[in-house]
Amino acid sequence: MNETSSEQNFFKKNKEKFGLGALVAYVFLLGLGTIGEIWEIEWILDLPLFRPPGKY
């Protein structure tokens, strides 16, 4: 029982850091995709995250 409460305490204590990390990762990926689309940088557009469905 102590293990569960310590895990919950860990997530309560670090909730803001996880949220900030997720926001930074989202903005980074959004910027990377935007740069790839605007300047048509193929290595960015060929990443699995930015590939359109059905390609490859």
mmCIF file of the N, C-alpha and C atoms, coordinates in Angstrom:
data_MODEL
# 
_entry.id   MODEL 
# 
loop_
_atom_site.group_PDB 
_atom_site.id 
_atom_site.type_symbol 
_atom_site.label_atom_id 
_atom_site.label_alt_id 
_atom_site.label_comp_id 
_atom_site.label_asym_id 
_atom_site.label_entity_id 
_atom_site.label_seq_id 
_atom_site.pdbx_PDB_ins_code 
_atom_site.Cartn_x 
_atom_site.Cartn_y 
_atom_site.Cartn_z 
_atom_site.occupancy 
_atom_site.B_iso_or_equiv 
_atom_site.pdbx_formal_charge 
_atom_site.auth_seq_id 
_atom_site.auth_comp_id 
_atom_site.auth_asym_id 
_atom_site.auth_atom_id 
_atom_site.pdbx_PDB_model_num 
ATOM 1   N N  . MET A 1 1  ? 0.808  -1.179 0.000   1.00 0.00 ? 1  MET A N  1 
ATOM 2   C CA . MET A 1 1  ? 0.000  0.000  0.000   1.00 0.00 ? 1  MET A CA 1 
ATOM 3   C C  . MET A 1 1  ? 0.865  1.262  0.000   1.00 0.00 ? 1  MET A C  1 
ATOM 4   N N  . ASN A 1 2  ? 1.982  1.190  0.666   1.00 0.00 ? 2  ASN A N  1 
ATOM 5   C CA . ASN A 1 2  ? 2.888  2.337  0.729   1.00 0.00 ? 2  ASN A CA 1 
ATOM 6   C C  . ASN A 1 2  ? 3.478  2.639  -0.642  1.00 0.00 ? 2  ASN A C  1 
ATOM 7   N N  . GLU A 1 3  ? 3.684  1.571  -1.443  1.00 0.00 ? 3  GLU A N  1 
ATOM 8   C CA . GLU A 1 3  ? 4.253  1.756  -2.779  1.00 0.00 ? 3  GLU A CA 1 
ATOM 9   C C  . GLU A 1 3  ? 3.303  2.551  -3.674  1.00 0.00 ? 3  GLU A C  1 
ATOM 10  N N  . THR A 1 4  ? 2.019  2.273  -3.589  1.00 0.00 ? 4  THR A N  1 
ATOM 11  C CA . THR A 1 4  ? 1.033  2.985  -4.405  1.00 0.00 ? 4  THR A CA 1 
ATOM 12  C C  . THR A 1 4  ? 0.968  4.450  -4.010  1.00 0.00 ? 4  THR A C  1 
ATOM 13  N N  . SER A 1 5  ? 0.984  4.737  -2.723  1.00 0.00 ? 5  SER A N  1 
ATOM 14  C CA . SER A 1 5  ? 0.904  6.133  -2.293  1.00 0.00 ? 5  SER A CA 1 
ATOM 15  C C  . SER A 1 5  ? 2.183  6.888  -2.648  1.00 0.00 ? 5  SER A C  1 
ATOM 16  N N  . SER A 1 6  ? 3.325  6.208  -2.639  1.00 0.00 ? 6  SER A N  1 
ATOM 17  C CA . SER A 1 6  ? 4.560  6.894  -3.024  1.00 0.00 ? 6  SER A CA 1 
ATOM 18  C C  . SER A 1 6  ? 4.576  7.188  -4.520  1.00 0.00 ? 6  SER A C  1 
ATOM 19  N N  . GLU A 1 7  ? 3.980  6.280  -5.332  1.00 0.00 ? 7  GLU A N  1 
ATOM 20  C CA . GLU A 1 7  ? 3.873  6.547  -6.771  1.00 0.00 ? 7  GLU A CA 1 
ATOM 21  C C  . GLU A 1 7  ? 2.941  7.718  -7.027  1.00 0.00 ? 7  GLU A C  1 
ATOM 22  N N  . GLN A 1 8  ? 1.812  7.760  -6.327  1.00 0.00 ? 8  GLN A N  1 
ATOM 23  C CA . GLN A 1 8  ? 0.875  8.868  -6.495  1.00 0.00 ? 8  GLN A CA 1 
ATOM 24  C C  . GLN A 1 8  ? 1.519  10.170 -6.043  1.00 0.00 ? 8  GLN A C  1 
ATOM 25  N N  . ASN A 1 9  ? 2.275  10.113 -4.963  1.00 0.00 ? 9  ASN A N  1 
ATOM 26  C CA . ASN A 1 9  ? 2.958  11.301 -4.466  1.00 0.00 ? 9  ASN A CA 1 
ATOM 27  C C  . ASN A 1 9  ? 3.994  11.780 -5.477  1.00 0.00 ? 9  ASN A C  1 
ATOM 28  N N  . PHE A 1 10 ? 4.691  10.842 -6.131  1.00 0.00 ? 10 PHE A N  1 
ATOM 29  C CA . PHE A 1 10 ? 5.683  11.197 -7.149  1.00 0.00 ? 10 PHE A CA 1 
ATOM 30  C C  . PHE A 1 10 ? 5.026  11.938 -8.304  1.00 0.00 ? 10 PHE A C  1 
ATOM 31  N N  . PHE A 1 11 ? 3.880  11.429 -8.774  1.00 0.00 ? 11 PHE A N  1 
ATOM 32  C CA . PHE A 1 11 ? 3.206  12.073 -9.899  1.00 0.00 ? 11 PHE A CA 1 
ATOM 33  C C  . PHE A 1 11 ? 2.582  13.401 -9.492  1.00 0.00 ? 11 PHE A C  1 
ATOM 34  N N  . LYS A 1 12 ? 2.087  13.495 -8.274  1.00 0.00 ? 12 LYS A N  1 
ATOM 35  C CA . LYS A 1 12 ? 1.543  14.776 -7.803  1.00 0.00 ? 12 LYS A CA 1 
ATOM 36  C C  . LYS A 1 12 ? 2.644  15.819 -7.713  1.00 0.00 ? 12 LYS A C  1 
ATOM 37  N N  . LYS A 1 13 ? 3.805  15.394 -7.236  1.00 0.00 ? 13 LYS A N  1 
ATOM 38  C CA . LYS A 1 13 ? 4.914  16.329 -7.052  1.00 0.00 ? 13 LYS A CA 1 
ATOM 39  C C  . LYS A 1 13 ? 5.487  16.807 -8.386  1.00 0.00 ? 13 LYS A C  1 
ATOM 40  N N  . ASN A 1 14 ? 5.486  15.948 -9.393  1.00 0.00 ? 14 ASN A N  1 
ATOM 41  C CA . ASN A 1 14 ? 6.134  16.275 -10.665 1.00 0.00 ? 14 ASN A CA 1 
ATOM 42  C C  . ASN A 1 14 ? 5.153  16.524 -11.804 1.00 0.00 ? 14 ASN A C  1 
ATOM 43  N N  . LYS A 1 15 ? 3.879  16.749 -11.487 1.00 0.00 ? 15 LYS A N  1 
ATOM 44  C CA . LYS A 1 15 ? 2.862  16.930 -12.523 1.00 0.00 ? 15 LYS A CA 1 
ATOM 45  C C  . LYS A 1 15 ? 3.197  18.112 -13.425 1.00 0.00 ? 15 LYS A C  1 
ATOM 46  N N  . GLU A 1 16 ? 3.647  19.211 -12.867 1.00 0.00 ? 16 GLU A N  1 
ATOM 47  C CA . GLU A 1 16 ? 3.962  20.396 -13.675 1.00 0.00 ? 16 GLU A CA 1 
ATOM 48  C C  . GLU A 1 16 ? 5.143  20.141 -14.604 1.00 0.00 ? 16 GLU A C  1 
ATOM 49  N N  . LYS A 1 17 ? 6.126  19.398 -14.128 1.00 0.00 ? 17 LYS A N  1 
ATOM 50  C CA . LYS A 1 17 ? 7.291  19.098 -14.962 1.00 0.00 ? 17 LYS A CA 1 
ATOM 51  C C  . LYS A 1 17 ? 6.915  18.195 -16.132 1.00 0.00 ? 17 LYS A C  1 
ATOM 52  N N  . PHE A 1 18 ? 6.043  17.205 -15.884 1.00 0.00 ? 18 PHE A N  1 
ATOM 53  C CA . PHE A 1 18 ? 5.585  16.337 -16.971 1.00 0.00 ? 18 PHE A CA 1 
ATOM 54  C C  . PHE A 1 18 ? 4.777  17.123 -17.987 1.00 0.00 ? 18 PHE A C  1 
ATOM 55  N N  . GLY A 1 19 ? 3.919  18.004 -17.511 1.00 0.00 ? 19 GLY A N  1 
ATOM 56  C CA . GLY A 1 19 ? 3.114  18.829 -18.412 1.00 0.00 ? 19 GLY A CA 1 
ATOM 57  C C  . GLY A 1 19 ? 3.974  19.751 -19.244 1.00 0.00 ? 19 GLY A C  1 
ATOM 58  N N  . LEU A 1 20 ? 4.964  20.371 -18.622 1.00 0.00 ? 20 LEU A N  1 
ATOM 59  C CA . LEU A 1 20 ? 5.869  21.261 -19.349 1.00 0.00 ? 20 LEU A CA 1 
ATOM 60  C C  . LEU A 1 20 ? 6.692  20.482 -20.367 1.00 0.00 ? 20 LEU A C  1 
ATOM 61  N N  . GLY A 1 21 ? 7.153  19.300 -19.998 1.00 0.00 ? 21 GLY A N  1 
ATOM 62  C CA . GLY A 1 21 ? 7.911  18.463 -20.931 1.00 0.00 ? 21 GLY A CA 1 
ATOM 63  C C  . GLY A 1 21 ? 7.078  18.048 -22.131 1.00 0.00 ? 21 GLY A C  1 
ATOM 64  N N  . ALA A 1 22 ? 5.808  17.691 -21.890 1.00 0.00 ? 22 ALA A N  1 
ATOM 65  C CA . ALA A 1 22 ? 4.918  17.323 -22.994 1.00 0.00 ? 22 ALA A CA 1 
ATOM 66  C C  . ALA A 1 22 ? 4.659  18.523 -23.895 1.00 0.00 ? 22 ALA A C  1 
ATOM 67  N N  . LEU A 1 23 ? 4.489  19.704 -23.311 1.00 0.00 ? 23 LEU A N  1 
ATOM 68  C CA . LEU A 1 23 ? 4.254  20.918 -24.096 1.00 0.00 ? 23 LEU A CA 1 
ATOM 69  C C  . LEU A 1 23 ? 5.471  21.271 -24.944 1.00 0.00 ? 23 LEU A C  1 
ATOM 70  N N  . VAL A 1 24 ? 6.661  21.158 -24.384 1.00 0.00 ? 24 VAL A N  1 
ATOM 71  C CA . VAL A 1 24 ? 7.889  21.448 -25.128 1.00 0.00 ? 24 VAL A CA 1 
ATOM 72  C C  . VAL A 1 24 ? 8.056  20.452 -26.277 1.00 0.00 ? 24 VAL A C  1 
ATOM 73  N N  . ALA A 1 25 ? 7.802  19.170 -26.022 1.00 0.00 ? 25 ALA A N  1 
ATOM 74  C CA . ALA A 1 25 ? 7.908  18.162 -27.086 1.00 0.00 ? 25 ALA A CA 1 
ATOM 75  C C  . ALA A 1 25 ? 6.899  18.431 -28.192 1.00 0.00 ? 25 ALA A C  1 
ATOM 76  N N  . TYR A 1 26 ? 5.670  18.824 -27.822 1.00 0.00 ? 26 TYR A N  1 
ATOM 77  C CA . TYR A 1 26 ? 4.634  19.123 -28.813 1.00 0.00 ? 26 TYR A CA 1 
ATOM 78  C C  . TYR A 1 26 ? 5.029  20.312 -29.680 1.00 0.00 ? 26 TYR A C  1 
ATOM 79  N N  . VAL A 1 27 ? 5.507  21.374 -29.055 1.00 0.00 ? 27 VAL A N  1 
ATOM 80  C CA . VAL A 1 27 ? 5.898  22.572 -29.812 1.00 0.00 ? 27 VAL A CA 1 
ATOM 81  C C  . VAL A 1 27 ? 7.092  22.267 -30.710 1.00 0.00 ? 27 VAL A C  1 
ATOM 82  N N  . PHE A 1 28 ? 8.049  21.467 -30.233 1.00 0.00 ? 28 PHE A N  1 
ATOM 83  C CA . PHE A 1 28 ? 9.201  21.090 -31.048 1.00 0.00 ? 28 PHE A CA 1 
ATOM 84  C C  . PHE A 1 28 ? 8.763  20.311 -32.285 1.00 0.00 ? 28 PHE A C  1 
ATOM 85  N N  . LEU A 1 29 ? 7.897  19.319 -32.093 1.00 0.00 ? 29 LEU A N  1 
ATOM 86  C CA . LEU A 1 29 ? 7.434  18.517 -33.233 1.00 0.00 ? 29 LEU A CA 1 
ATOM 87  C C  . LEU A 1 29 ? 6.575  19.340 -34.184 1.00 0.00 ? 29 LEU A C  1 
ATOM 88  N N  . LEU A 1 30 ? 5.778  20.241 -33.644 1.00 0.00 ? 30 LEU A N  1 
ATOM 89  C CA . LEU A 1 30 ? 4.970  21.115 -34.486 1.00 0.00 ? 30 LEU A CA 1 
ATOM 90  C C  . LEU A 1 30 ? 5.863  22.016 -35.333 1.00 0.00 ? 30 LEU A C  1 
ATOM 91  N N  . GLY A 1 31 ? 6.897  22.580 -34.725 1.00 0.00 ? 31 GLY A N  1 
ATOM 92  C CA . GLY A 1 31 ? 7.840  23.419 -35.468 1.00 0.00 ? 31 GLY A CA 1 
ATOM 93  C C  . GLY A 1 31 ? 8.609  22.628 -36.507 1.00 0.00 ? 31 GLY A C  1 
ATOM 94  N N  . LEU A 1 32 ? 9.022  21.420 -36.155 1.00 0.00 ? 32 LEU A N  1 
ATOM 95  C CA . LEU A 1 32 ? 9.762  20.583 -37.097 1.00 0.00 ? 32 LEU A CA 1 
ATOM 96  C C  . LEU A 1 32 ? 8.905  20.242 -38.309 1.00 0.00 ? 32 LEU A C  1 
ATOM 97  N N  . GLY A 1 33 ? 7.652  19.883 -38.080 1.00 0.00 ? 33 GLY A N  1 
ATOM 98  C CA . GLY A 1 33 ? 6.756  19.583 -39.191 1.00 0.00 ? 33 GLY A CA 1 
ATOM 99  C C  . GLY A 1 33 ? 6.475  20.799 -40.049 1.00 0.00 ? 33 GLY A C  1 
ATOM 100 N N  . THR A 1 34 ? 6.337  21.953 -39.420 1.00 0.00 ? 34 THR A N  1 
ATOM 101 C CA . THR A 1 34 ? 6.088  23.188 -40.168 1.00 0.00 ? 34 THR A CA 1 
ATOM 102 C C  . THR A 1 34 ? 7.280  23.546 -41.041 1.00 0.00 ? 34 THR A C  1 
ATOM 103 N N  . ILE A 1 35 ? 8.474  23.446 -40.493 1.00 0.00 ? 35 ILE A N  1 
ATOM 104 C CA . ILE A 1 35 ? 9.689  23.723 -41.270 1.00 0.00 ? 35 ILE A CA 1 
ATOM 105 C C  . ILE A 1 35 ? 9.802  22.748 -42.440 1.00 0.00 ? 35 ILE A C  1 
ATOM 106 N N  . GLY A 1 36 ? 9.511  21.476 -42.189 1.00 0.00 ? 36 GLY A N  1 
ATOM 107 C CA . GLY A 1 36 ? 9.564  20.478 -43.259 1.00 0.00 ? 36 GLY A CA 1 
ATOM 108 C C  . GLY A 1 36 ? 8.582  20.767 -44.375 1.00 0.00 ? 36 GLY A C  1 
ATOM 109 N N  . GLU A 1 37 ? 7.389  21.240 -44.028 1.00 0.00 ? 37 GLU A N  1 
ATOM 110 C CA . GLU A 1 37 ? 6.381  21.548 -45.047 1.00 0.00 ? 37 GLU A CA 1 
ATOM 111 C C  . GLU A 1 37 ? 6.718  22.826 -45.809 1.00 0.00 ? 37 GLU A C  1 
ATOM 112 N N  . ILE A 1 38 ? 7.130  23.863 -45.102 1.00 0.00 ? 38 ILE A N  1 
ATOM 113 C CA . ILE A 1 38 ? 7.381  25.154 -45.761 1.00 0.00 ? 38 ILE A CA 1 
ATOM 114 C C  . ILE A 1 38 ? 8.554  25.061 -46.723 1.00 0.00 ? 38 ILE A C  1 
ATOM 115 N N  . TRP A 1 39 ? 9.664  24.498 -46.259 1.00 0.00 ? 39 TRP A N  1 
ATOM 116 C CA . TRP A 1 39 ? 10.857 24.436 -47.098 1.00 0.00 ? 39 TRP A CA 1 
ATOM 117 C C  . TRP A 1 39 ? 11.021 23.092 -47.802 1.00 0.00 ? 39 TRP A C  1 
ATOM 118 N N  . GLU A 1 40 ? 10.010 22.232 -47.705 1.00 0.00 ? 40 GLU A N  1 
ATOM 119 C CA . GLU A 1 40 ? 9.993  20.929 -48.374 1.00 0.00 ? 40 GLU A CA 1 
ATOM 120 C C  . GLU A 1 40 ? 11.272 20.128 -48.126 1.00 0.00 ? 40 GLU A C  1 
ATOM 121 N N  . ILE A 1 41 ? 11.618 19.988 -46.874 1.00 0.00 ? 41 ILE A N  1 
ATOM 122 C CA . ILE A 1 41 ? 12.795 19.217 -46.472 1.00 0.00 ? 41 ILE A CA 1 
ATOM 123 C C  . ILE A 1 41 ? 12.369 17.749 -46.376 1.00 0.00 ? 41 ILE A C  1 
ATOM 124 N N  . GLU A 1 42 ? 12.846 16.950 -47.317 1.00 0.00 ? 42 GLU A N  1 
ATOM 125 C CA . GLU A 1 42 ? 12.352 15.583 -47.474 1.00 0.00 ? 42 GLU A CA 1 
ATOM 126 C C  . GLU A 1 42 ? 12.674 14.681 -46.289 1.00 0.00 ? 42 GLU A C  1 
ATOM 127 N N  . TRP A 1 43 ? 13.840 14.841 -45.656 1.00 0.00 ? 43 TRP A N  1 
ATOM 128 C CA . TRP A 1 43 ? 14.161 13.931 -44.562 1.00 0.00 ? 43 TRP A CA 1 
ATOM 129 C C  . TRP A 1 43 ? 13.230 14.151 -43.380 1.00 0.00 ? 43 TRP A C  1 
ATOM 130 N N  . ILE A 1 44 ? 12.722 15.358 -43.227 1.00 0.00 ? 44 ILE A N  1 
ATOM 131 C CA . ILE A 1 44 ? 11.746 15.603 -42.160 1.00 0.00 ? 44 ILE A CA 1 
ATOM 132 C C  . ILE A 1 44 ? 10.402 14.997 -42.554 1.00 0.00 ? 44 ILE A C  1 
ATOM 133 N N  . LEU A 1 45 ? 10.008 15.220 -43.796 1.00 0.00 ? 45 LEU A N  1 
ATOM 134 C CA . LEU A 1 45 ? 8.711  14.727 -44.243 1.00 0.00 ? 45 LEU A CA 1 
ATOM 135 C C  . LEU A 1 45 ? 8.673  13.206 -44.347 1.00 0.00 ? 45 LEU A C  1 
ATOM 136 N N  . ASP A 1 46 ? 9.826  12.553 -44.442 1.00 0.00 ? 46 ASP A N  1 
ATOM 137 C CA . ASP A 1 46 ? 9.882  11.094 -44.517 1.00 0.00 ? 46 ASP A CA 1 
ATOM 138 C C  . ASP A 1 46 ? 9.931  10.426 -43.145 1.00 0.00 ? 46 ASP A C  1 
ATOM 139 N N  . LEU A 1 47 ? 9.970  11.208 -42.071 1.00 0.00 ? 47 LEU A N  1 
ATOM 140 C CA . LEU A 1 47 ? 9.909  10.618 -40.734 1.00 0.00 ? 47 LEU A CA 1 
ATOM 141 C C  . LEU A 1 47 ? 8.537  9.964  -40.553 1.00 0.00 ? 47 LEU A C  1 
ATOM 142 N N  . PRO A 1 48 ? 8.467  8.831  -39.858 1.00 0.00 ? 48 PRO A N  1 
ATOM 143 C CA . PRO A 1 48 ? 7.182  8.129  -39.715 1.00 0.00 ? 48 PRO A CA 1 
ATOM 144 C C  . PRO A 1 48 ? 6.071  8.989  -39.114 1.00 0.00 ? 48 PRO A C  1 
ATOM 145 N N  . LEU A 1 49 ? 6.422  9.922  -38.279 1.00 0.00 ? 49 LEU A N  1 
ATOM 146 C CA . LEU A 1 49 ? 5.418  10.778 -37.646 1.00 0.00 ? 49 LEU A CA 1 
ATOM 147 C C  . LEU A 1 49 ? 4.738  11.702 -38.649 1.00 0.00 ? 49 LEU A C  1 
ATOM 148 N N  . PHE A 1 50 ? 5.463  12.156 -39.661 1.00 0.00 ? 50 PHE A N  1 
ATOM 149 C CA . PHE A 1 50 ? 4.941  13.130 -40.609 1.00 0.00 ? 50 PHE A CA 1 
ATOM 150 C C  . PHE A 1 50 ? 4.521  12.509 -41.942 1.00 0.00 ? 50 PHE A C  1 
ATOM 151 N N  . ARG A 1 51 ? 4.680  11.204 -42.089 1.00 0.00 ? 51 ARG A N  1 
ATOM 152 C CA . ARG A 1 51 ? 4.316  10.526 -43.329 1.00 0.00 ? 51 ARG A CA 1 
ATOM 153 C C  . ARG A 1 51 ? 2.803  10.434 -43.461 1.00 0.00 ? 51 ARG A C  1 
ATOM 154 N N  . PRO A 1 52 ? 2.260  10.734 -44.629 1.00 0.00 ? 52 PRO A N  1 
ATOM 155 C CA . PRO A 1 52 ? 0.809  10.591 -44.792 1.00 0.00 ? 52 PRO A CA 1 
ATOM 156 C C  . PRO A 1 52 ? 0.401  9.120  -44.777 1.00 0.00 ? 52 PRO A C  1 
ATOM 157 N N  . PRO A 1 53 ? -0.807 8.819  -44.351 1.00 0.00 ? 53 PRO A N  1 
ATOM 158 C CA . PRO A 1 53 ? -1.252 7.423  -44.318 1.00 0.00 ? 53 PRO A CA 1 
ATOM 159 C C  . PRO A 1 53 ? -1.227 6.805  -45.715 1.00 0.00 ? 53 PRO A C  1 
ATOM 160 N N  . GLY A 1 54 ? -0.719 5.597  -45.805 1.00 0.00 ? 54 GLY A N  1 
ATOM 161 C CA . GLY A 1 54 ? -0.665 4.884  -47.073 1.00 0.00 ? 54 GLY A CA 1 
ATOM 162 C C  . GLY A 1 54 ? 0.642  5.052  -47.818 1.00 0.00 ? 54 GLY A C  1 
ATOM 163 N N  . LYS A 1 55 ? 1.501  5.986  -47.389 1.00 0.00 ? 55 LYS A N  1 
ATOM 164 C CA . LYS A 1 55 ? 2.797  6.145  -48.050 1.00 0.00 ? 55 LYS A CA 1 
ATOM 165 C C  . LYS A 1 55 ? 3.750  5.134  -47.426 1.00 0.00 ? 55 LYS A C  1 
ATOM 166 N N  . TYR A 1 56 ? 4.418  4.349  -48.264 1.00 0.00 ? 56 TYR A N  1 
ATOM 167 C CA . TYR A 1 56 ? 5.314  3.257  -47.878 1.00 0.00 ? 56 TYR A CA 1 
ATOM 168 C C  . TYR A 1 56 ? 4.491  2.150  -47.332 1.00 0.00 ? 56 TYR A C  1 
# 
